[in-house]
């Protein structure tokens, strides 16, 4: 079996300005021409092997994903705040002393009715607000 050498020799020709920059770079301490060329060729091949769409749009899609994550988080906060406000408001409207179980039961029943109404409206795609106020957001 023939063994392939760890390194293979190539002969290349570089245009004048690139050759000058290459020589200047290779003259720095701790570098050599072979290492510079190996890194440059590896970087070039890695770029060519990468998905071109990911190169073009990957950063933008990652930014969109982060924005959507923030929107989802904010939406959960708003929905929880709204639900808590409605629950407290429904209980307050029928205020009786805290020890009264009937008040808590009435508040819980009103809240269940409210949640059912929201579910019904969402299922029917029937907003409880005027879409024109939101500037056509749901058009």
PASEBA-1860 file (N, C-alpha, C; in nm, 3 decimals):
! residues 139
1> XXXXXXXX> 0.084/-0.118/0.000/0.000/0.000/0.000/0.088/0.123/0.000 ~ 0.055/0.216/-0.086/0.130/0.341/-0.090/0.070/0.439/0.009 ~ 0.155/0.502/0.085/0.108/0.600/0.183/0.110/0.738/0.119 ~ 0.006/0.814/0.145/0.004/0.951/0.093/0.082/1.038/0.191 ~ 0.164/1.128/0.139/0.244/1.212/0.227/0.154/1.308/0.307 ~ 0.201/1.345/0.425/0.124/1.436/0.510/0.111/1.572/0.442 ~ 0.209/1.609/0.365/0.206/1.736/0.292/0.239/1.710/0.147 ~ 0.180/1.790/0.060/0.206/1.777/-0.082/0.254/1.911/-0.135
9> XXXXXXXX> 0.350/1.908/-0.223/0.410/2.030/-0.276/0.332/2.077/-0.399 ~ 0.308/2.210/-0.402/0.241/2.273/-0.517/0.326/2.391/-0.562 ~ 0.317/2.420/-0.688/0.384/2.536/-0.742/0.276/2.632/-0.790 ~ 0.277/2.755/-0.739/0.173/2.850/-0.774/0.234/2.978/-0.827 ~ 0.155/3.053/-0.899/0.194/3.184/-0.949/0.092/3.286/-0.897 ~ 0.141/3.393/-0.838/0.055/3.497/-0.784/0.079/3.628/-0.859 ~ -0.026/3.705/-0.880/-0.007/3.837/-0.942/0.080/3.925/-0.851 ~ 0.149/4.021/-0.909/0.244/4.107/-0.838/0.195/4.165/-0.706
17> XXXXXXXX> 0.082/4.239/-0.706/0.038/4.300/-0.580/0.005/4.196/-0.471 ~ -0.055/4.085/-0.512/-0.088/3.980/-0.414/0.041/3.916/-0.364 ~ 0.137/3.896/-0.452/0.265/3.836/-0.413/0.337/3.926/-0.312 ~ 0.332/4.058/-0.332/0.397/4.151/-0.239/0.330/4.144/-0.101 ~ 0.200/4.144/-0.099/0.128/4.135/0.029/0.156/4.002/0.097 ~ 0.163/3.897/0.016/0.191/3.763/0.069/0.331/3.759/0.132 ~ 0.429/3.814/0.065/0.567/3.817/0.117/0.574/3.899/0.246 ~ 0.504/4.012/0.250/0.503/4.095/0.370/0.441/4.020/0.487
25> XXXXXXXX> 0.332/3.953/0.460/0.265/3.876/0.565/0.353/3.760/0.613 ~ 0.417/3.693/0.521/0.500/3.577/0.556/0.628/3.619/0.629 ~ 0.669/3.746/0.617/0.791/3.792/0.683/0.771/3.816/0.831 ~ 0.649/3.818/0.878/0.622/3.839/1.021/0.673/3.718/1.100 ~ 0.717/3.743/1.222/0.765/3.632/1.305/0.651/3.536/1.338 ~ 0.681/3.408/1.339/0.584/3.306/1.376/0.494/3.262/1.262 ~ 0.517/3.311/1.142/0.436/3.269/1.028/0.527/3.213/0.920 ~ 0.467/3.132/0.833/0.540/3.086/0.716/0.443/3.077/0.599
33> XXXXXXXX> 0.495/3.072/0.481/0.413/3.074/0.360/0.319/2.955/0.352 ~ 0.366/2.839/0.389/0.281/2.720/0.381/0.161/2.732/0.474 ~ 0.183/2.780/0.595/0.073/2.793/0.691/-0.029/2.897/0.644 ~ 0.022/3.008/0.590/-0.068/3.112/0.541/-0.153/3.060/0.426 ~ -0.091/2.993/0.332/-0.166/2.939/0.219/-0.264/2.831/0.263 ~ -0.224/2.747/0.356/-0.313/2.642/0.404/-0.436/2.703/0.470 ~ -0.417/2.807/0.554/-0.532/2.873/0.619/-0.621/2.943/0.516 ~ -0.558/3.009/0.418/-0.636/3.081/0.317/-0.717/2.985/0.231
41> XXXXXXXX> -0.658/2.875/0.192/-0.729/2.776/0.109/-0.839/2.709/0.189 ~ -0.812/2.677/0.315/-0.914/2.616/0.401/-1.032/2.711/0.417 ~ -1.004/2.838/0.444/-1.113/2.936/0.460/-1.192/2.949/0.331 ~ -1.124/2.953/0.218/-1.193/2.967/0.089/-1.281/2.845/0.063 ~ -1.228/2.725/0.089/-1.306/2.604/0.063/-1.424/2.594/0.160 ~ -1.405/2.635/0.285/-1.515/2.633/0.381/-1.627/2.727/0.337 ~ -1.591/2.844/0.289/-1.691/2.938/0.240/-1.765/2.883/0.119 ~ -1.695/2.822/0.029/-1.759/2.768/-0.091/-1.847/2.648/-0.058
49> XXXXXXXX> -1.809/2.573/0.046/-1.886/2.455/0.084/-2.009/2.488/0.167 ~ -2.013/2.609/0.221/-2.127/2.647/0.306/-2.248/2.674/0.219 ~ -2.361/2.662/0.280/-2.486/2.689/0.210/-2.493/2.838/0.178 ~ -2.505/2.871/0.051/-2.504/3.010/0.009/-2.622/3.088/0.066 ~ -2.736/3.025/0.076/-2.851/3.094/0.134/-2.827/3.126/0.281 ~ -2.765/3.034/0.353/-2.735/3.060/0.493/-2.636/3.175/0.506 ~ -2.538/3.180/0.416/-2.443/3.291/0.418/-2.514/3.424/0.395 ~ -2.608/3.425/0.303/-2.677/3.550/0.269/-2.780/3.590/0.372
57> XXXXXXXX> -2.859/3.493/0.419/-2.975/3.526/0.500/-2.969/3.473/0.642 ~ -2.867/3.397/0.677/-2.859/3.335/0.808/-2.866/3.435/0.922 ~ -2.788/3.542/0.913/-2.788/3.643/1.019/-2.924/3.709/1.030 ~ -2.981/3.741/0.916/-3.112/3.806/0.917/-3.218/3.714/0.978 ~ -3.216/3.587/0.943/-3.313/3.492/1.000/-3.292/3.474/1.150 ~ -3.165/3.471/1.193/-3.140/3.461/1.337/-3.193/3.584/1.410 ~ -3.177/3.702/1.350/-3.231/3.823/1.411/-3.383/3.819/1.417 ~ -3.446/3.771/1.310/-3.592/3.757/1.310/-3.637/3.660/1.419
65> XXXXXXXX> -3.563/3.552/1.433/-3.598/3.453/1.535/-3.590/3.514/1.675 ~ -3.486/3.592/1.700/-3.473/3.657/1.831/-3.587/3.756/1.854 ~ -3.623/3.831/1.749/-3.735/3.925/1.761/-3.865/3.852/1.790 ~ -3.889/3.741/1.720/-4.011/3.664/1.745/-4.013/3.609/1.887 ~ -3.897/3.565/1.936/-3.891/3.516/2.074/-3.929/3.627/2.172 ~ -3.880/3.748/2.145/-3.915/3.860/2.233/-4.064/3.893/2.223 ~ -4.118/3.890/2.100/-4.261/3.917/2.084/-4.345/3.813/2.158 ~ -4.307/3.687/2.148/-4.381/3.581/2.217/-4.375/3.601/2.368
73> XXXXXXXX> -4.257/3.636/2.418/-4.244/3.661/2.561/-4.332/3.779/2.603 ~ -4.325/3.888/2.527/-4.406/4.005/2.559/-4.555/3.973/2.551 ~ -4.593/3.893/2.453/-4.734/3.856/2.439/-4.780/3.774/2.560 ~ -4.695/3.683/2.608/-4.732/3.606/2.727/-4.751/3.698/2.848 ~ -4.664/3.798/2.860/-4.675/3.892/2.972/-4.806/3.970/2.961 ~ -4.836/4.019/2.842/-4.958/4.096/2.822/-5.081/4.010/2.849 ~ -5.081/3.888/2.798/-5.197/3.801/2.819/-5.216/3.766/2.966 ~ -5.106/3.739/3.035/-5.116/3.706/3.177/-5.164/3.828/3.255
81> XXXXXXXX> -5.113/3.945/3.220/-5.156/4.068/3.287/-5.304/4.093/3.263 ~ -5.348/4.077/3.140/-5.489/4.097/3.107/-5.577/3.996/3.181 ~ -5.535/3.871/3.184/-5.614/3.769/3.253/-5.624/3.799/3.402 ~ -5.512/3.840/3.462/-5.515/3.873/3.604/-5.603/3.995/3.630 ~ -5.592/4.095/3.545/-5.675/4.215/3.560/-5.823/4.180/3.551 ~ -5.858/4.099/3.454/-5.999/4.063/3.437/-6.047/3.982/3.556 ~ -5.965/3.885/3.600/-6.004/3.804/3.715/-6.028/3.892/3.838 ~ -5.936/3.982/3.864/-5.952/4.070/3.981/-6.070/4.165/3.963
89> XXXXXXXX> -6.089/4.213/3.842/-6.200/4.304/3.816/-6.333/4.233/3.835 ~ -6.345/4.111/3.787/-6.470/4.037/3.803/-6.496/4.006/3.950 ~ -6.393/3.980/4.025/-6.412/3.954/4.167/-6.444/4.083/4.242 ~ -6.383/4.193/4.201/-6.408/4.321/4.267/-6.551/4.369/4.247 ~ -6.604/4.346/4.125/-6.739/4.392/4.095/-6.843/4.326/4.184 ~ -6.814/4.210/4.230/-6.909/4.142/4.318/-6.847/4.132/4.458 ~ -6.788/4.243/4.503/-6.711/4.243/4.628/-6.797/4.207/4.749 ~ -6.747/4.113/4.820/-6.797/4.076/4.953/-6.673/4.047/5.036
97> XXXXXXXX> -6.686/4.033/5.165/-6.566/4.003/5.245/-6.491/3.880/5.192 ~ -6.360/3.876/5.214/-6.274/3.769/5.163/-6.317/3.630/5.210 ~ -6.379/3.622/5.321/-6.416/3.490/5.373/-6.538/3.432/5.304 ~ -6.601/3.508/5.220/-6.723/3.464/5.155/-6.690/3.375/5.035 ~ -6.723/3.250/5.041/-6.699/3.153/4.933/-6.786/3.184/4.810 ~ -6.903/3.238/4.833/-6.992/3.268/4.721/-6.929/3.373/4.629 ~ -6.859/3.469/4.687/-6.792/3.572/4.606/-6.685/3.510/4.519 ~ -6.603/3.424/4.577/-6.498/3.359/4.500/-6.558/3.271/4.391
105> XXXXXXXX> -6.662/3.202/4.422/-6.727/3.115/4.324/-6.786/3.198/4.211 ~ -6.849/3.311/4.245/-6.907/3.398/4.143/-6.797/3.456/4.053 ~ -6.687/3.499/4.114/-6.574/3.552/4.036/-6.515/3.445/3.944 ~ -6.499/3.325/3.995/-6.445/3.214/3.914/-6.539/3.181/3.799 ~ -6.669/3.181/3.825/-6.767/3.153/3.720/-6.763/3.261/3.613 ~ -6.754/3.386/3.654/-6.745/3.496/3.557/-6.618/3.485/3.474 ~ -6.509/3.448/3.540/-6.383/3.433/3.466/-6.393/3.319/3.365 ~ -6.452/3.206/3.403/-6.470/3.095/3.309/-6.558/3.138/3.191
113> XXXXXXXX> -6.662/3.215/3.218/-6.749/3.264/3.110/-6.671/3.358/3.018 ~ -6.587/3.441/3.077/-6.505/3.532/2.996/-6.409/3.453/2.907 ~ -6.341/3.354/2.963/-6.246/3.272/2.885/-6.320/3.199/2.774 ~ -6.438/3.149/2.803/-6.517/3.080/2.700/-6.554/3.177/2.589 ~ -6.590/3.300/2.624/-6.626/3.400/2.523/-6.505/3.437/2.436 ~ -6.389/3.451/2.500/-6.267/3.480/2.422/-6.239/3.364/2.327 ~ -6.252/3.241/2.376/-6.231/3.124/2.290/-6.328/3.120/2.174 ~ -6.452/3.153/2.201/-6.554/3.154/2.095/-6.520/3.259/1.990
121> XXXXXXXX> -6.481/3.378/2.034/-6.449/3.486/1.940/-6.323/3.453/1.858 ~ -6.225/3.392/1.924/-6.104/3.354/1.851/-6.134/3.245/1.749 ~ -6.219/3.151/1.785/-6.255/3.043/1.693/-6.332/3.097/1.573 ~ -6.411/3.203/1.595/-6.489/3.262/1.486/-6.413/3.374/1.416 ~ -6.291/3.401/1.462/-6.211/3.510/1.406/-6.290/3.641/1.414 ~ -6.350/3.664/1.528/-6.435/3.781/1.549/-6.371/3.869/1.656 ~ -6.293/3.971/1.615/-6.225/4.053/1.716/-6.324/4.138/1.795 ~ -6.291/4.165/1.920/-6.377/4.249/2.003/-6.332/4.394/1.998
129> XXXXXXXX> -6.248/4.428/1.900/-6.201/4.564/1.880/-6.220/4.601/1.734 ~ -6.210/4.727/1.706/-6.225/4.774/1.569/-6.090/4.763/1.498 ~ -6.079/4.680/1.394/-5.950/4.665/1.326/-5.898/4.795/1.266 ~ -5.985/4.889/1.235/-5.940/5.016/1.178/-5.858/5.096/1.280 ~ -5.887/5.077/1.406/-5.811/5.147/1.511/-5.666/5.102/1.508 ~ -5.644/4.975/1.478/-5.508/4.920/1.477/-5.437/4.942/1.344 ~ -5.496/5.019/1.256/-5.429/5.050/1.129/-5.420/4.933/1.036 ~ -5.520/4.848/1.034/-5.521/4.735/0.940/-5.426/4.625/0.979
137> XXX> -5.391/4.614/1.106/-5.295/4.515/1.152/-5.340/4.373/1.119 ~ -5.470/4.347/1.123/-5.519/4.212/1.102/-5.586/4.195/0.966 ~ -5.554/4.281/0.872/-5.611/4.268/0.737/-5.543/4.156/0.663
END
